[in-house]
Amino acid sequence: MATLYTEQDKNIHKTWALLLGFLVVVIGLGWVLAQVWQSPAVLYAAIIFALMMNFASYWWSDKI
């Protein structure tokens, strides 16, 4: 039987998996575009964007 703590633990793992998945997808897309356009600035922008969005999603997740 699942307790409240096991459900909470599952939700924490799902949250971190979603945040990590978003981070990987955005940085991967930034890397592809940086290769296509021969500009490392695109990759840096993608990294900064992904980190800022992950921080905002985690910090203000109660309001989303």
Residue pairs with C-beta under 8 A, 6 or more apart in sequence:
15 58
15 61
19 54
19 57
19 58
22 50
22 53
22 54
22 57
23 50
23 51
23 54
26 46
26 49
26 50
26 53
27 43
27 46
27 47
27 50
29 46
30 42
30 43
30 45
30 46
30 47
30 49
30 50
31 43
31 46
33 42
33 43
33 46
34 40
34 41
34 42
34 43
34 46
57 64
